[in-house]
Amino acid sequence: MGEENAGKSISFTKIKDENSYKEIEEVLNSMENFVEQVKEIALNLATATAKAKNYLPAKITEDVLELVNQSSRATNEMVKLIKLVRMEVGGIYSINQYGEIEFQRNKVIEERIEEYLERILSQSQRILLIMKRLKSISIDNKLI
């Protein structure tokens, strides 16, 4: 499901050069892929739950649908944070007259980027816990 991407670590030292920018882009791309996978799994589970609704206890159905809603809210938050990071990263570099990337030191922007990345990783851990609970419920009740 992309758990390897969610656990990917980025060094929160300082954004100093193009390599740091590329590393951030890699993390953001991994997080976007993770979000898409979570959305797809949650949709599949919601569909399976709706189909099995007549055969499941009401509490199980409610639990699954609540977890699907939680994952939806959490992934939407991650999408917003990813957009914020991309906007902030855009503020620390420019392209010179020779088409080369030049990084400018901006402590405030760097701190914001680090904060957003930490929130993204925290949110991804929250989503993984939700998905594990969903998986547990769905296996126990034969939804998958």
C-alpha positions in Angstrom: 0.0 0.0 0.0 3.0 2.3 0.0 3.9 2.0 3.6 7.6 2.1 2.5 6.9 5.6 1.1 5.1 6.8 4.2 8.0 5.9 6.4 10.5 7.6 4.2 12.6 10.0 6.2 13.9 13.3 5.1 16.7 15.1 6.9 15.3 18.2 8.5 18.6 20.0 8.6 18.5 23.0 6.3 17.6 23.4 2.7 21.0 24.4 1.3 21.1 23.4 -2.3 19.4 21.8 -5.3 19.9 18.3 -3.8 17.8 19.3 -0.8 15.1 20.6 -3.1 15.2 17.3 -5.1 15.0 15.3 -1.9 11.9 17.3 -0.8 10.3 16.8 -4.3 10.9 13.0 -3.9 9.2 13.0 -0.6 6.3 15.1 -1.9 5.9 12.8 -4.9 5.9 9.7 -2.6 3.3 11.3 -0.3 1.1 12.1 -3.3 1.3 8.5 -4.5 0.5 7.3 -0.9 -2.5 9.6 -0.8 -3.8 8.3 -4.0 -3.4 4.7 -2.9 -5.2 5.4 0.4 -8.1 7.1 -1.4 -8.4 4.1 -3.7 -8.4 1.6 -0.9 -10.8 3.6 1.2 -13.2 3.8 -1.7 -13.0 0.1 -2.3 -13.7 -0.6 1.3 -16.6 1.8 1.4 -18.0 0.1 -1.7 -17.5 -3.4 -0.2 -19.1 -2.3 3.1 -22.1 -0.9 1.2 -22.6 -4.1 -0.7 -22.2 -6.2 2.5 -24.3 -3.8 4.7 -27.2 -6.3 5.0 -24.9 -9.1 6.1 -22.8 -7.1 8.7 -23.7 -5.9 12.1 -24.6 -2.2 12.0 -21.7 -1.3 14.4 -19.1 -2.8 11.9 -20.6 -0.9 9.0 -20.5 2.3 11.0 -16.9 1.7 12.1 -15.7 1.1 8.6 -17.5 4.1 7.2 -16.2 6.3 10.0 -12.6 5.1 9.3 -13.1 5.7 5.6 -14.3 9.3 6.4 -11.3 9.8 8.7 -8.9 8.7 6.0 -10.6 11.0 3.6 -10.2 14.0 5.9 -6.6 13.1 6.6 -5.6 12.7 3.0 -7.3 16.0 2.1 -5.2 17.6 4.8 -2.0 16.0 3.3 -2.9 17.3 -0.1 -3.1 20.9 1.3 0.2 20.5 3.2 1.9 19.2 0.0 0.7 22.2 -1.9 1.9 24.5 0.9 5.4 23.0 0.8 5.6 23.4 -2.9 4.6 27.0 -2.6 7.2 27.6 0.1 9.9 25.8 -1.8 9.3 28.2 -4.7 10.2 31.1 -2.4 13.7 29.9 -1.7 15.1 29.6 -5.2 15.2 31.5 -8.4 16.5 30.8 -11.9 19.4 33.1 -12.9 20.0 34.5 -16.4 21.9 31.3 -17.4 18.9 29.1 -16.4 20.6 27.8 -13.3 18.8 27.4 -10.0 20.1 29.7 -7.3 19.1 29.1 -3.7 18.6 32.0 -1.3 18.8 31.6 2.4 15.5 32.3 4.0 15.2 31.0 7.5 11.5 31.7 7.9 10.6 29.8 4.7 13.0 26.9 5.6 11.3 26.6 9.0 7.8 26.6 7.4 8.9 23.9 5.0 10.3 21.7 7.8 7.1 22.2 9.8 4.9 21.2 6.9 7.0 18.2 6.1 6.8 17.1 9.7 3.0 17.5 9.6 2.8 15.5 6.4 4.8 12.7 7.9 2.7 12.8 11.0 -0.5 12.7 9.0 0.8 9.8 7.0 1.4 7.8 10.2 -2.2 8.7 11.2 -3.5 7.4 7.9 -1.5 4.2 8.2 -3.1 3.5 11.6 -6.5 4.2 10.1 -5.8 1.9 7.2 -4.5 -0.9 9.6 -7.8 -0.6 11.5 -9.8 -0.8 8.3 -7.8 -3.8 7.1 -8.3 -5.5 10.5 -12.1 -4.9 10.3 -12.4 -5.9 6.7 -10.4 -9.2 7.1 -12.3 -10.1 10.3 -15.6 -9.6 8.5 -14.6 -10.9 5.1 -15.0 -7.6 3.3 -11.8 -8.1 1.2 
